[in-house]
Amino acid sequence: MNYLETLQQLCAVPAPSGFEARAAQAALALLRPWMDEAYVDKMGTLVGVRRCGKPGAKRLLLDAHLDEIGLVVTGHQDGFLRFAPLGGVDPRMLPDREVLLLTQPPIPAVVACLPPHIQSREEMDRSTPIRELYLDAGLTQEETLARIPIGTPAVYRGGCGRLGGKLLCGKALDDRAGFAVLLDAVERLAEEELDVDLYVLGSTQEETHSTGAIAAAYAIASNWCVAVDVTHGDSPDASRDKTFPLGGGPVIGLGPNCTRWMARRLDAKAGELNLSVQYEVMAGSSGTNGWPLQISREGVATAVLSIPLRYMHTPIETVHEDDLADTAGLLAAFIRHLGEEAPGDA
């Protein structure tokens, strides 16, 4: 797979939580060639199905979310716009940031900020709360009222590009990088016979409440699931105890949200492939869709497989191409002969 081309297509589409329709259509076009069936469900989640044709086959669900963090307009004031966050927006990232208001057609705007010349020392040393920030679309009060209604969503402007030789950088890589990995994995398995029915989700609203994954998992009633998401990558100012080196390989989740035999299978398959992997101990919730997927219906055996990503929830999220390819290769190996090799009581 050409990850740069795929992520340029996916990340260019604005799709904050609750407003993912365009991203679902873009992802559907990429997924459909590898599935027997692909559709968008009532929650806006993309669902792909590849049936193995074996009577009584068990179901494996793979999930990566399509939504991104964003903003939503809450009011108008003298031509400026008040707003609230959609998902985990870091207020430090906002002043002087370019955003795109998702009207028809979209309207560019900036987050208003005070220049340092007229800030007090106290103002310069603190992060401005979102409740004190405004969007400036360059319009009058009458124009904003007419063209930008309350409830209009917005996202950071940008897409995805190359950073150096092997890094990819842009917005919404959390978690469209994960969806690209799912595409790569199913493409690798395209000519192979499977012994499970494979379901692929591009789920919605993970950044706000995981509702897309919750609803889809209930409908599919899978036997096993793998949540593919991002985790914190290394950076100069980050604790090495809480981050993972980019280029260091996929990160296998360990903890109560991660069924032990599935984590061990991922580890064993990595050994067979001679792939470097990393391990993340998740003492409680994994912070991914793996958490709600695990307790769907009467419970589902769950694995969490993560991609190291720098600068999470910013417009400059960064991943390593080798980590993407290795995660896809590991996931494909995990799926091969799963129905035959899974524990009998799984």
Secondary structure, DSSP 8 states (H G I E B T S, - for coil): --HHHHHHHHHTS--BTT--HHHHHHHHHHHGGG-SEEEE-TTS-EEEEE----TT--EEEEEEE--B-EEEEEEEETTEEEEEEESS--GGG-TT-EEEE-SSS-EEEEE----GGG--HHHHTS---GGG--EE-S--HHHHHHHS-TT-EEEES--EEEETTTEEEES-HHHHHHHHHHHHHHHHTTTS--SSEEEEEEES-TTTT-HHHHHHHHHH--SEEEEEEEEEB--TTS-TTS-B-TTS--EEEEBTTB-HHHHHHHHHHHHHHT---EEEE-SS--SSTHHHHHTSTT--EEEEEEEEEBSTTSTTEEEEHHHHHHHHHHHHHHHTTHHHHS-TT-
